[in-house]
Amino acid sequence: MIASAGFMLMMLVGVPIGLCLCLGAVLYIAASGNPILYQNYPLQLFGGVDSYGLIAIPLFILIGEIMNGGGITRRIVELAMAFVGALRGGLAYVNILANMFVASILGSATAQVAIMAQIMVPEMEKKGYDKTFAAGLTAYGGMLGPIIPPSVMFVVYSVLAQVSVSDMLVAGILPGLILTSLFFMVIAAMGFVYNYPPGDRRTLRERVRTVLGAAPTLLIPVVIVGSILGGLANPTESAAIGSVAAALIGRYWTREFAFSSLPRMLLRAGIYSAIVLFLVAAAAVFSWVLIYGKVPQSVAAWIQTVAKDPVSFMLLTNVILLVIGTVIDGIPGLIMTVPILLPIATEIYGIDPRQFGVVVVVNLVLGLLSPPVGLCFFVAAAVTGAKPGRMFLVTLPFFIVACILLVLLSLFPSLSLALLK
């Protein structure tokens, strides 16, 4: 009880979540009266990051840095424009489609929103779209980042759940495509109701030129995902290959990437990776004391009194995770909930850990777009000047269809596992 109170107090006063987890574990050991646990503390801390799969995280982050610095993002937007730009609400479709392409390279929701908001929102404003809608739509497009591989959150989940990183990355492909399709349907309906302007129509020659100019940039997701699906490389190796591919394309095709800028990119990637890996290490310690204190068993006993079957458990989990995701960022939320909920899901209700992982990640990412925090909205607001509260209201239909996807993923395991069979 003392440890829980101390943990909540530290969070409320703004102590970083990683330190909250570490200090919460120390408070629990002090309250337990078993000082021998202090001897295992550093071993548990180190053991949390002693995993080969975690090497993929800094490599995936580095791919995003190189891609942005090499002008690849802009060419992806032009490619999306060539396909759907002429439709009614064309730039809205372009926003989501470009986000889908970028998600297959970047893998981070907040980073993706920060990059795409700078590109898409001013362009949509020029064409007559409301700035708030454009910024909110870009934030929802960023939701695809942690779902479509590569995904830092799936890598972290794989380490926490001790499941194959490759399986988790593949499991996110179909849900990501379904979510993209649902967003397209919302844009079509809103375009009809609000009479969104059509985009500029391009000639066949212009489209061909755009496709040829941007096609090499698509080699990056093809190399990453294709090498994993084909069994040619594991996720860590594919991330390393993708980094090299991004650098070569940025240097010799787009000619906007300079090797002299690589040290700065490595530094930024290293800083962000260190933050993520420290969270993973802190989570290992916190999970260790939770297990020692039999917290998962207590939670399991309570859940069994409420959820009588796997479906009701999954629906209850959706509510719990969505609430947690509204106040805690994606990776810390993942780290705090998986050690408690995953054993209940797999051992008591017989749910596949890969299906459960997809549901958990989608829930926590949707939390980034939900009040009272809505981190992705605040990132978009910082870039564009739009108001986060209004963003949520004008893009509410996208929130609704994302919730529908969560229900479908909970009811139909095949939506997550079909490509794994």
N, C-alpha and C positions, 0 to 999 in steps of 0.2 A: 504493500500500500504506500509506503514511504517512497519507494522508487518510482511508482506511477505518478504520485503527486509531484515529486521533484522533476520528473520528465515533462509533465504538462506545464509546470511553472516555467521551466527553461524555454519551452516552445513559445509560451505566451509573451515572454519578455524579449523574444527575438534572437535567442541563441541559435546558431546554425544547426541544422538537423543532425549533421554528422556528430557534432560535439554533444548534442542532446542524447544521442544513442550511446556514445561512449560513457558519458557521465552518468546516464541512467543505469547502465550496467554496474558502474562503480557503487552507486547508491544502493543498488539491490544487494551487492556482495556485502557492503557494510551493514545493511539491515539484516542480512541472513545470519550473521554471527559466525560465518565460516571463512576465516581469513585465508585458508588454503586455496580458495578459488582465485585469489589474486595471482597465484603462481601460474595459473592457466590462462590468465587474461591476455598477456602478449602473444601466447601461442594461438589463441582463438582469433586475435586481431590479424596476425600474419596469415593464418589459414584461410581467412575470408577472401584474400586476393591471390592465394597460391593455386591458381587455375590457369591452364593454358588458354582456355576459351576467352578469358578476359583481355588477352592481347589484341583481340579484334576491335575493342572499343577505341583505343587511340588511333588505330589505322582507319576505321570508318570515319572518325572525326577529321582526320587528315585529308581524306578524300573530299569531304565537304569544303575544307579550306582551299584546296587546290582547285576544285571545281569553280568556286566563287571567284578566286583570283585569276583564273584562266579564261574568263568570259564564257564559260560553258552554260551557266544559268540563262544568260540572255538568249543564246541560240536555242535553248530548249523552249523558251517562251515563243520565239519566232516559229519554231516547228509546230507548236500547238496552235498558233494563229493560222498556219497554213491549212490545218485540218478542220477547225471548227469556228474560225474567226468570222465567217460570213453569216452565221446563224443569228436569229433574233436573240439578243443577250449574248452575242458571240464572245465578248471579252470575259463574261462571267464563266462561260465554258472553258475559255483559254486559261483562266485563273486556276480552275480545278485540274484541268488536264496537265498544265505545266507543273503544278504541285505534285501530281502523280508521278511525272517523269523525274522531278527533282527528288521526291521521296525515295525513289529506287536507288538514289546515290547518297543522299545526305543522312537520313535516318534519325533526325532530331526535330521535334515539333517546334520548339522555340527558335532554334537557329533557322529553320525553314521559314517561319513567319517573318523573322527579321529581314531575311534576304528578299523574299518574294514581295513583302509589303513595299519595299523601296522601288520595285520594278512595276508591279501591277496597279497599285492604288493610284498613282499619278496618271497613268495611262487610262484607267477607267474613268477618272474624273474628267479628263479631256473629252471623253466621248459622252458625257452627260450622266454618268452614274453617280448616285449619292456616295459621298466619301465614306460615310459610316458603314453603308452596305458593303462597299468595296473592301474596307479594312476587315470587317467581320467575316466576309467570304474568304479572304486570304487566311484568316486565323483558322477557319474550318478546313481549308486546304492543307494547312500545316498539320492537321490531325492525321493525315495520311503518312507523315514521316515515320512515326514509331510503329506503323502497322505493316507497310510494304517494305520488304527487305532492301538494304540492310537496316537493322534496327538495334540501337544500343539497348533499349529496354528489353527486347527479346534475348539479347546476349546476357544481360544481368539476370533475367528470369531463369534462363537455362542453367546458370551457375547455381542460383539459389535452389532450383528444383531438381538439379542433377539429371537433366534431360539433354538430349542432343541439341546443340546450337543450330545445326543444319535443319533439323526437324522443325524447330520453332520458327526459323526464318521462312521456310517453305509454307508453314501453316498460316503465315500472315498474308500470303499472296492473294488467295481467293477472297477473304474478308476485305482486303484493301480494294480489290476490283469491285466488289459488291457495293462498298461504301461510295466509291467514285460514281457508280451508276445511279445510286440513290440521290446523290448530290446533283447529278445531271437532271434527274426527274424533277427535283425541286426547282432548279433553275428554269426548266421548261415551263413549269406551272406558274412561277412568279413572273417570267417573261411575258406570258400571255396576260396575266392580271395587270401588271404594271407597265406593259408596253415598252419593254427594254429595247434600246436601239440595236439594229443589226450592225455587225462589224463590217469592215471594209472588204469588198469582194476582190479576190485576187485572180489573175489569169492563170491558166494552167502552167505557163512557162515560169511565172513567178513562184508558184507552188513547188514546182520541180526544183527550181534553183534553191529555194529555202530548205527543202528536204535534203538535197545533196549537200548543202552547206552545214546542216546540223546533224546529219546522219552519223558521222563518226563519234559525236558526243554520246550517242546511245550505246556505243561499244562498252561504256563503263558499266551500266547495269547489266548488260548482256554478259560481260566477263564475270561480274560478281555472282549474279544469280545462276547463270548458265553453268559455271564451274561447280557450283554447289549441287545443282540438280543433276548434273551429269556425273557426279562422283569424282570429278577430276581434282578437286581441292576441298579442304575443309573451310569453314567460314574465316578463320584467321588467315589462311593462305590466300583465299579469294580477296580478302580486304587488302592484303599486301599487293597482289596483282592489280587490283583496282586502283590503288594509289599510283602505281607506276603508269598505268594506262591513262589516268587523269592528267598526270604530269606531261606525258608525251603528247597527248592530244592538245593540251593547253599550250604547249611550247611550239609544236610543229604544225598544228592545224589551225587553231584559233590565233596563235601567235601573240597571246596576251599574257601568258605565264612566263615569268623570268625566274631562272634558278636562283638568282640573287635574293628573291623574296622568300625562298624556302625556309631559311632559318626563322623568320618571323612567324610563318605558318606553323612550323614545328613547335615553336614556343607556345602559340595560342592553343594548338591541339594538345600539347603536354599539360598546360594549366587546366583545361577543361577535363581532360582524362584523369588528372590527379584528383580533382573534386569528385568525379564519379567513383573512382576506385577507393577513395577514402570512405565514401558512403557505404560501399560494399563491405569494406573491412569493419566499419562501425556496426553494420547490420549483423555481421557474423557474431560479434560479441553480444549484441543485444538479443539475438535469437538464441544464443547459448544460455543466457540467464533466463529467458522465457521458458525454455525447455526444462531447465533445472527447477524452475518454480512451478512446473506443471500447468502453465497458462494454457497451452493448446488443448490439454485434456479438459480443462474447465470450460473453455469456449465451445469445444465439441459437445460437451454434455448439454450446454444451453441451446446450441443450434439444433440438436436432435429433438429437443422438446418443441421446437417451432417448425422445422423442416422435416417432413416425413418421407420424402423421396428426393431423388436427384434434381428433378425439375424445380421443386420448391426451394431446394438448397441454392441452386444457381440463381434463381430470381431474388432470393434473400441476399445472396452475395453481391448481385448487381446493385442493390440499394445501398448496402454497406460501403462498397468500394466507390460508388459515385459520390457519396457523402464525404468519404475520406479524400477523394480526388479533388473536391472543391476547395480544400484548405491546404493540401500538401502536394508538392510537385511530384511528377510521375515516378522517378526512380526512388526517392525516399519512401513514397507510398508503397511501391512495389516491395521494397526492402522490409517495410514494417508489417505488411499483411501476408505475404506469401508463406513465411515460416509458420504462421498460425493456421491459415485457411487451407493450404495445400494438403497437409496430412489428412484433414477432415474430408476434403473432396475426394482424395484417392482411396483412402483406407476405409472410410465409412460409407460413402456413396458410390464408389467405383467409377469416378469420372476420370477420363483420360487427362493426364497432366498437361498435355499439349493443348487440348481444347480449353482447359481451365486457364492456361497461360494466355491464350488469345483473348479470352473474356476479361481477364484481369487487366491486361495492357490496354484494351479498348476502353474499359471503364475509367481507368486512371487518366488516359489521354483526354477523354470526354470531360473529366473533371477540370482539366486545364481550360475548358471553355464554359465553365459553369460558375455562377455567383456563389459565394461572395468574392472569391479571389479571381478566377479566370485569367491565369497567368498569360496565356496566348493573346487574350484581348489587350492586356496591359502592354505586351510587347508591340502589338500592332498599333496601339495608341501612342506609344513612345515614338514610333517611326512616322506616323501619319498625322497625329494631333486629334484623331477622332475620340469620342467619349466611350469608354468600355461598356458602361451600362446600356447605352443606346445600341451598341453593336449586338449585344445579346438579344435585345428585343427585335431588331429588324432582321436578324438571322435565326429567329426561333424555329422556323420549319426545318432547318438543317440539324438543330439539336434533336428535334422529334424523330427524324429519320435515323439519326445515329442511335437513339434509344431503341428504335425498332430493330436495327441491326443487332444490338446487344441481346434482345429477346430471341431473335432467330439463331444467333450463335449459341445461346444457352439451350435452346430446344433441339437443335439439329447439329450434332457433333460433326457430321459429314462436311459442313461448311468450312470447318477448320482442318479436317483430317483427310479430305478427298484426295489431295495431291500427294499424300504420304503413302497411299496404298499401292 
